[in-house]
Amino acid sequence: MSEEQAAMATLVHLAQFRYLAVETFRRNGVGVVTPVWFVAQDGRLY
């Protein structure tokens, strides 16, 4: 599978969801999860 095909497969998979979770970490190592709303359109995430 080419890199472009893999990227499109990922977009197709993500398109079924409304948001993704981004986890960042505080200095003390505790993770903080933030929901990020997005839309997939024309092969891109916005």
C-alpha positions as CSV (number, residue, x, y, z in Angstrom):
1,M,0.0,0.0,0.0
2,S,1.4,3.4,-1.0
3,E,1.7,6.3,1.5
4,E,-1.2,8.1,-0.3
5,Q,-3.4,5.0,-0.2
6,A,-2.7,4.6,3.5
7,A,-3.5,8.3,4.2
8,M,-6.8,8.0,2.3
9,A,-7.7,4.8,4.2
10,T,-7.0,6.7,7.5
11,L,-9.3,9.5,6.4
12,V,-12.0,7.1,5.4
13,H,-11.7,5.5,8.8
14,L,-11.7,8.8,10.7
15,A,-14.7,10.2,8.7
16,Q,-17.1,7.9,10.7
17,F,-16.2,9.8,13.9
18,R,-16.9,13.4,15.1
19,Y,-13.9,14.1,17.2
20,L,-10.5,12.6,18.1
21,A,-8.7,12.7,21.4
22,V,-5.3,14.5,21.7
23,E,-3.4,13.6,24.9
24,T,-0.8,16.0,26.2
25,F,1.3,15.6,29.3
26,R,1.9,18.0,32.2
27,R,5.4,18.4,33.6
28,N,4.5,16.0,36.4
29,G,3.7,13.3,33.8
30,V,-0.1,13.3,34.2
31,G,-1.9,13.0,30.8
32,V,-4.6,15.5,29.9
33,V,-7.0,14.3,27.1
34,T,-8.6,17.0,25.0
35,P,-11.4,16.2,22.5
36,V,-10.8,17.9,19.1
37,W,-13.7,18.3,16.7
38,F,-13.0,17.9,13.0
39,V,-14.5,17.3,9.6
40,A,-13.0,15.3,6.7
41,Q,-13.6,17.0,3.4
42,D,-11.9,16.6,0.0
43,G,-9.2,14.4,1.4
44,R,-8.3,16.7,4.3
45,L,-9.1,17.1,7.9
46,Y,-10.3,20.5,9.1
